[in-house]
Amino acid sequence: MRELSTLINAFVDAGGDKSILENKNIAHLVASGHKLLSMKSVEGLEIDARETADGISAKVTVREGIQIENPVHLCFGMLHKEGTQKITRHVKLEMNSSAHFIAHCIFPKAEKVRHVMDAEVEIGENAEMRYAETHYHGLYGGIEVVPKSVVKIGRNGRYFSEFTLTDGRVGTLDVDYAVDAGENAVTEMTAKVFGHKNDDIAITEKVTLAGENARGLIKTRVALEDDAIAEVTGITEGNAAGTRGHVDCMEIVRDRAVAKAIPIVNVTHPLAKVTHEAAIGSVDKRQLETLMAHGLTPEEAVDVIVRGVLR
Amino acid sequence: MTLLELKDITYVVKGKPILSGLSCSIAAGEVHALLGTNGTGKSTLAYLVMGCEGYRPTSGNLVFEGRGINDLKIHERAQLGITMAWQEPVRFEGVSVRDYLALKSREADTAHYLEMVGLSPDLYLTRMVDKCLSGGERKRIELASVLALHPKLAILDESDSGIDMLSTQDIIHVINRFKQNSAAVLLITHREEIALIADRASQLCRGGIVCSGSPRDVAEYYKSRKCLVCVGEVCDA
C-alpha cells in the first residue's frame, strides 16, 4: 500500500486529483512497474487486468449502449530509478457506447527506465472514445518511452486522442499510432511535446481513411530547445469517396535543437481529399515583436508563444 | 509638453531612402493623425518609433519624454509607455483573449476593454487569439489589448482598415478612450474622416511630411490627391 500512496502522491504532484481514486463512480486502474495497485470497474465498463513478468496486461470493455459519465483514469508509472514497465492494453467500445479515458504516465525519478505501451483499440459502430494521455518523466531524461497504438473505428464511430508531454524531460520517445477509420468515422489525434537538453523525440501517426466520408486530423505541436531533436511523421491515406484528411505539424526550435517534419499524404480514390501543412522554425518574429510591444521581455514572450502552442 | 519628438529622421534601406529628414512631434495626450497613400513610409515610421527589429534610424533621433530611444529595444520602449496596434495583428495559438488582454496590464479584470471595442466578453474572453478569429475581430482585440496597457503613446497602424473593417464610430469611440486615459495616439490612416477626430494631422509623402496642421486642412489636402498623382514631382504644401 505504501507504493500506491507514493505513486498517488507523484500523481498529485503531476497535477492529478487523488479523490478520483476513492470515488466509487469513477473507474480506474493504477499500476506501478508490474504491480497492480488499484482497479475499479463501474456499471457498463469492465476492467480486467493482471500482472505479467514485466508489466500489466489490461482489458477494458464498455458495453453496448453504455455512456460512461465520468472519465476513466488510468495511472501507470514507476517510482524506481531503473526498470521496465510493459503495458499491454486492449480497449473495446461496443456499439453506441462512449467513454473518456485519462491516462497518467508518471516516472518522476527515471534514470534508466523503459516504458512500453502496446494498445489495441476497437471502437464499435456509433461509439465514441476520447483518450488523453499525459506523461511526466522527471528531470533526468533517463527514460525510453515507446507507446504504440492500433485503433480501428467502426461506422459512424469517433476517436479523439491527445498525447501531452510538456513538463519535465522527455528522454527518448518513440510514439507510433495508427488509426483505421470506417464509413463516416471521425478521428483527431493531437500530440504536444516539449523537448529539452538531449531529448530524442520520434512521433509517427497514421490515419487511414478507409470508409466513405471518413474524416481525420493529425495535429502535432513540438517545441525544442538546447540539443533536443525531433522527427514527426504524419501520414494520412484517403482511400474512399468523400474522405477528408489533414495533417498539421508545427515545430518551434531554439538553441541547437533540430526538428524534422515528414507529412505523407496518400490518396487512392478520386473523390478523397487530404491536405497537409508543416511549419518548422524559430519563434515567429512578428509574434515576438507584438508581445514585446506589450512590454514582455524576449524571454517572457517566447514562453507565452511556446506554452500557447503546447496548450 | 512634447511626448515624442522625431528629429530629422532618415531611414535608408539598400541605398533607397524610405524616410528623408522627417521631423515631427507629438504632445502628451495629443491624437496625431498621419495620412498618406500606400508606400509613403507610414508603417515604416511606426516600426521605427516602436523599435522593431531592423528598424533603426540611419540618422536622426527619436526622443521620448526627453530621452533618446534610438538604441532601446521594443520591450524597453513598451516599458516606457509606447505600444502599437499592428496593421495586421498576428495570431497566437493557445493564447486566450483573456490571457492576451492581461499581458502586462495593471488591471486584474480586463474584460471591459472588450466592450469598449464592441465585443461581448461573454462571447470572446475564452476564445483563442488564433486563426479562428476574423480579421476585424482580431483588430478589435488588438485595440482592446492596447487600451488595457494604459500606454502614454499608442501607435495605431491602420486599425481602421481591413476586410472586416471597424466602423468609423467604433474607431472614434476607441480613440476617445485613449484620450480619456490621457494617452497620445499616432493614428495612421487612409481615411480622412477618421483623421478629422485628431488634434493635429500630417501628411506623409515620399518619406517626408509634406503637410501638417489642423486635421481638416490636412484632410482637404489629402483629398485633393496632389500626392497620389505626384509622379516625378515632390509634393509641396
Contacts between the chains, C-beta under 8 A, distances in Angstrom:
chain1	res1	chain2	res2	distance
A	221	B	93	7.9
A	250	B	93	7.6
A	284	B	90	6.9
A	285	B	53	6.5
A	286	B	86	7.6
A	286	B	90	4.7
A	287	B	90	5.0
A	287	B	92	6.3
A	289	B	50	7.8
A	289	B	52	5.5
A	289	B	53	6.7
A	289	B	74	5.8
A	290	B	86	6.4
A	290	B	89	6.8
A	290	B	90	5.4
A	291	B	103	6.8
A	292	B	73	7.2
A	292	B	74	4.0
A	292	B	75	4.1
A	292	B	78	6.4
A	293	B	50	5.9
A	293	B	74	5.5
A	293	B	75	7.7
A	293	B	78	5.3
A	293	B	82	8.0
A	293	B	83	5.2
A	293	B	84	5.0
A	294	B	78	6.3
A	294	B	83	6.6
A	294	B	103	4.6
A	294	B	104	5.2
A	294	B	145	6.7
A	294	B	149	6.3
A	295	B	75	5.9
A	295	B	78	4.1
A	295	B	79	5.3
A	295	B	83	7.5
A	295	B	103	7.5
A	295	B	104	4.0
A	295	B	149	6.9
A	296	B	75	6.1
A	296	B	78	7.9
A	296	B	103	6.4
A	296	B	104	6.3
A	297	B	75	5.4
A	298	B	73	7.9
A	298	B	75	6.9
A	301	B	75	7.7
A	304	B	92	7.5
A	304	B	95	6.5
A	304	B	103	7.4
A	305	B	92	6.9
A	307	B	94	7.0
A	308	B	92	5.3
A	308	B	93	5.4
A	308	B	94	3.4
A	308	B	95	4.3
A	309	B	93	5.3
A	309	B	94	5.7
A	310	B	94	7.0
A	311	B	93	7.7
A	311	B	94	3.3
A	311	B	95	7.8
